[in-house]
């Protein structure tokens, strides 16, 4: 099962992988049903067992809220090699948590899709990383991802530019102004917003070397204001000289092992997220949990087989709609929309 998963992760996403994915998804569901007690209780509450499943779309999707309250694991948490916490908390102050037991799978999922969508034809670039380092944020899945990417694809002089919660804007500006080769700026969307705010007060405008790229993640709603992706990429082009088509957005979360990208940096794209080979997705009605028609907004459901030791099928709290062969993110669901598919925590806490 593990070897098949690694083979799938490294597969050509353009290949016909539906049969392979479906067979592996059913195997992993069987494994998770047998070894993950909270998930088993949830599936039984939905009257779904492995012998009833023929297609991956039928696998019960666990609401992401569950990761806040129980250990969604197939192995004892003491054996985990990494435990990630989400940045958000519930009213009870509980962060979501997700444990990894196999770093080879996690690294493969991170590296293969990033290589296709962000580096593309580049082998290595200097990374300007606008996140804390794993040393400063040991429970951040994003910081872990950045370090995996840095070790594999970044040049030796690459650095992190957030330290002790502060964006090092002055140093970042100085270092960028000295660049003579294409670089990659990579970090959270609002780190770039804060850097743009800083640049607005500076007299000079940087024009980074041709071929420079930018990858952002985390959404465009901050604590003080909301911006659009169009505004951010327009300002990145205006203040740093990176064209919008060389900017790429990543969608991921602490509860998932894989990531989605909305295009290929350096190639004109329409901001539609496409699935890596080890994932699939559906858009479900928040009221019926049935698939909506193409173009209709619903809750994004992710099937991430790289989550082999937790739960592969996750019902997110993100609204999306199907567009062409991918999905477009609309925003976060409201409390009323989430309530329509609320989870019975008592069921999960049994045993």
Phi, psi and omega in degrees: 000315179295315180296321178295322178297315179296322176299317180296317180302320183272003182287159173291121182296344179275350181285162177279100186246010187299315182293317179299314180298315183297316180297316181292321179300320180291322177297315181293322177299318177301313180298314182290324177297322183282329190247351182247096188299313179301320180291321177300316179298320178295315181298319179295325177293337177266003182058041179235127176229161184304326182290349179264354188262125176250328182235150181302330181295342181272351181292128182298130180266120181283125176303136186300338178303331183301329181295346179277338192244333182225163174279106181272080191222152174257354178228161177300137184298337179296339180270358182295142177263342173212142172232118183257144176244142175284161179282334181274158178226162175272179177300332179277003179077021183265118174281152172291144179223144184217125183258145174248141179241350184220099184286337178296318177295315181298315180296319179298317180296319181293311190286318188293314183286324176298317180301317182293320192260332184250303180291317180056251183276349180281143176269307177219149177219163170283125180265131167254106192259114182261057172217165170294156175283163177301332177295320180277338182223071187294340181255015179265120176295329179292316178295323176298315179301315181298321180290322175300315179293318181299314182296326185272321194235352185264151175285166189298330184277001180298146185218161168268142184240016169240123183225126181051043176078006183242132174283125182276071188296317182297314179295319179298315179298314181297313182296319179295323182293343180267356187288141176237352179238157179302142182230169175239120171267129188216128181173191181285151182304316183282343169296320177291324177300314180295323179292320176298318177303319178296316182295332180298336180266003181257144183286328185273153175242125182275142171238097183294156182304145179304137183097354176294150185227167177218136173232127179237161181207159172108354177091173191241016176252116180254186181289330186253335181197168177243137176239167176261156176297325179299317179297314183298312183290329175295318180289325176299320178291318183291318187265338183237348177081015177266115181299153182302324180291348176263008177252136184226139179255139178252137175245123178201180178200162182300331184278355178247154176264331182264169180229156176242145177237150186265023178155188177246120181298125181104352178236135181305128182216162190252023175061048176242130183278133180243148187275134168292164189302331183273010181229159167218173181208160173218157172250119185245148173295133178291348183259325182248344186059027173258151179301138176272167178285158181303131180094347179271143182280138177202189180277132179285128176243126184251137174244101187246101183290343175293345172279048190296329183255017174228257175220128183278332183258115186233125172272111183277178174254022180258137177271140181207169173218150180285132178224119183053239181256018181218197178230154177246130178282137181254326181150190179274147176288148176281169178302322181294321181290322180290325182301330181296339179232035185296150184264143177275099184294331178301324178297317181291328186275358177298137177078000000 
